[in-house]
């Protein structure tokens, strides 16, 4: 750079002295500077800076950096040294030499490498997303497995995989859960035997039978009649209250033509198995 400045000073002295070879060397530059000094300087600078700005705005950062290092700095150096490159910038107004084009190509290669790195990062991100989707699939499978386990637990509690039917018997909890899981054949209701209000067995563990809506409405303890039945049954043993409910269902069977004899026998078996102390009373 210092040598370039010394050469430039010597050339200026030669120009002032009227040296013909020096005038020929800087003829185009001098003429342009005298004609339009500001425009000439602007054209020289913009011819160097414009490709760098264009590459940067287009996202080709590697190429822009390459042009800065390999075009802008050599051009400034050429101006200070007074070489033919300085005059070339004026005459071409932005056209680079073949060597500079090769360096620009190197900058573009750097930009492509940078793009390749970003693409690799996106592929890696896609791999992580795929991994998370796979994890979500495994979680869904575990949830499905949990559902099957829950179904097996229901089966262990007597919740079979079919809709509730008239005359089906079990605890109130079992029948209501089966009704929620599988629905029912027709509009059915679950009837406690005996009613919970009797105070002998809890609501969920009491034996129950599935009845049609019509049959349920005919029972002796349906809705308001249940309060009267509680007063009537006061002082009776559990076995006596259950016997009255069994006779009541047989009466309804005769009236509507249904037959729940096997279901009533299963109610007796249910209490003998789960509440033997009550059935003896």
Secondary structure, 3 states (H helix, E strand, C coil): CHHHHHHHHHHHHHHHHCCHHHHHHHHHHHHHHHHCHHHHHHHHHHHHHHHHHHHHHCCCHHHHHHHHHHHHHHHHHHHHHCCHHHHHHHHHCCCCCHHHHHHHHHHHHHHHHHHHHHHHHHHHHHHHHHHHHHHHHHHHHHHHHHHHHHHHHHHHCCCCCCCECCCCEEEHHHHHHHHHHHCECCCEEEEECCCHHHCCCCCCCCEEEEEEHHHHHCCCCCCHHHHHHHHHHCCCCHHHHHHHHHHHHHHHHHHHCCCCHHHHHHHHHHHHHHCHHHHCC
